[in-house]
Amino acid sequence: MIQPRTMVKVADNSGAKIVQCFRVLGGTRARYARLGDVIVGAVKEADPRKLVKKHEVVKAVIIRQKKEFKRPDGSYIRFDENAVIVLGDGKMPKGGRVFGPVAKEIKEKGFDAIAQMASELL
């Protein structure tokens, strides 16, 4: 459950390290983002000489969240941290690698490129 002003870790090699969410996409009444939702955020920490710079405004998709997420089969999944992947054009990631596990809801929402790069799909 990600809302505006939430600081999230970036789980790819685009250059950003921490992003602060300031908008949840999905209509005017969208307050919280869950697995597979897209947010708009500002880069708060970034590596020097990389693709994404500090203070840049980026779109990102949520791949891990601390709050438990109920699946249609009745099971729950939760992670130790909130993590996102920075998006480029459309649903394509800016980075070339994904670090850590990724929820399978990402593939169901149409982010196939991210699901293929993931080392583990939970």
C-alpha positions as CSV (number, residue, x, y, z in Angstrom):
1,M,0.0,0.0,0.0
2,I,1.9,3.0,-1.3
3,Q,0.6,6.5,-1.0
4,P,1.9,10.0,-1.7
5,R,5.1,10.8,0.3
6,T,6.1,7.2,0.6
7,M,9.8,6.5,0.1
8,V,10.4,3.3,-1.9
9,K,13.5,1.5,-2.9
10,V,14.4,1.1,-6.6
11,A,15.1,-2.5,-7.6
12,D,16.8,-2.0,-11.0
13,N,20.1,-0.7,-12.4
14,S,18.6,2.5,-13.9
15,G,20.7,4.7,-11.5
16,A,17.9,5.7,-9.0
17,K,18.2,4.3,-5.5
18,I,15.2,5.9,-3.6
19,V,12.0,7.4,-5.1
20,Q,9.4,9.4,-3.3
21,C,5.9,8.8,-4.6
22,F,3.9,12.0,-5.1
23,R,1.0,10.6,-7.3
24,V,-0.8,7.3,-7.6
25,L,-2.1,6.9,-11.2
26,G,-5.6,5.5,-11.8
27,G,-8.1,8.3,-11.5
28,T,-8.7,11.3,-9.1
29,R,-9.7,9.1,-6.2
30,A,-6.8,6.7,-6.3
31,R,-5.3,7.0,-2.8
32,Y,-3.2,3.9,-2.6
33,A,-1.1,1.9,-5.0
34,R,-0.7,-1.9,-4.8
35,L,1.4,-4.5,-6.7
36,G,1.4,-3.8,-10.4
37,D,0.2,-0.2,-10.1
38,V,2.0,2.7,-11.6
39,I,3.1,5.7,-9.5
40,V,4.8,9.0,-10.3
41,G,7.7,9.9,-8.1
42,A,10.7,12.1,-7.6
43,V,14.2,10.6,-7.4
44,K,15.7,11.4,-4.0
45,E,18.9,9.4,-4.3
46,A,20.8,8.3,-7.4
47,D,24.1,7.0,-8.5
48,P,26.3,9.4,-10.4
49,R,26.9,9.0,-14.1
50,K,23.9,6.8,-14.6
51,L,20.7,7.0,-16.7
52,V,18.4,8.5,-14.1
53,K,19.5,11.6,-12.1
54,K,18.6,13.0,-8.7
55,H,15.4,15.3,-8.7
56,E,14.1,13.7,-11.9
57,V,10.4,12.9,-12.1
58,V,9.8,9.3,-13.2
59,K,7.0,6.8,-13.5
60,A,7.5,3.5,-11.7
61,V,5.7,0.2,-11.2
62,I,5.4,-1.4,-7.8
63,I,6.9,-4.9,-7.7
64,R,7.1,-5.5,-3.9
65,Q,5.1,-4.1,-0.9
66,K,5.2,-4.6,2.8
67,K,1.4,-4.7,3.2
68,E,0.0,-8.2,2.6
69,F,-1.7,-8.6,-0.7
70,K,-4.6,-11.1,-1.0
71,R,-4.6,-13.2,-4.2
72,P,-7.8,-14.5,-5.9
73,D,-7.0,-18.1,-4.6
74,G,-7.2,-16.8,-1.0
75,S,-3.5,-16.8,-0.2
76,Y,-1.5,-13.7,0.8
77,I,1.9,-12.5,-0.2
78,R,4.0,-9.8,1.4
79,F,7.6,-8.7,1.2
80,D,10.2,-7.1,3.6
81,E,10.3,-3.8,1.7
82,N,8.5,-1.6,-0.7
83,A,10.2,-1.6,-4.1
84,V,9.6,-0.2,-7.6
85,I,11.1,-0.4,-11.1
86,V,11.6,2.8,-13.1
87,L,9.7,2.8,-16.4
88,G,10.7,4.3,-19.7
89,D,8.4,4.3,-22.7
90,G,5.1,2.6,-22.0
91,K,5.6,-0.6,-19.9
92,M,9.3,-1.0,-20.7
93,P,11.8,-0.7,-17.8
94,K,14.7,1.9,-18.1
95,G,17.2,-0.4,-16.5
96,G,18.5,-3.7,-17.9
97,R,18.5,-5.8,-14.7
98,V,16.0,-6.5,-11.9
99,F,17.2,-7.2,-8.3
100,G,15.3,-9.4,-5.9
101,P,12.1,-11.3,-6.2
102,V,9.1,-10.0,-8.1
103,A,5.4,-10.7,-7.5
104,K,3.6,-12.6,-10.3
105,E,0.9,-9.9,-10.4
106,I,3.4,-7.9,-12.4
107,K,3.2,-10.3,-15.3
108,E,-0.6,-10.4,-15.1
109,K,-0.8,-6.6,-15.3
110,G,1.1,-6.7,-18.7
111,F,4.7,-5.9,-17.6
112,D,6.1,-9.0,-19.4
113,A,9.6,-7.5,-19.9
114,I,10.0,-7.0,-16.2
115,A,8.8,-10.5,-15.4
116,Q,11.3,-12.0,-17.9
117,M,14.2,-10.1,-16.3
118,A,13.3,-11.2,-12.7
119,S,15.4,-13.9,-11.2
120,E,12.5,-15.1,-9.1
121,L,8.7,-14.7,-9.7
122,L,6.7,-15.3,-6.5
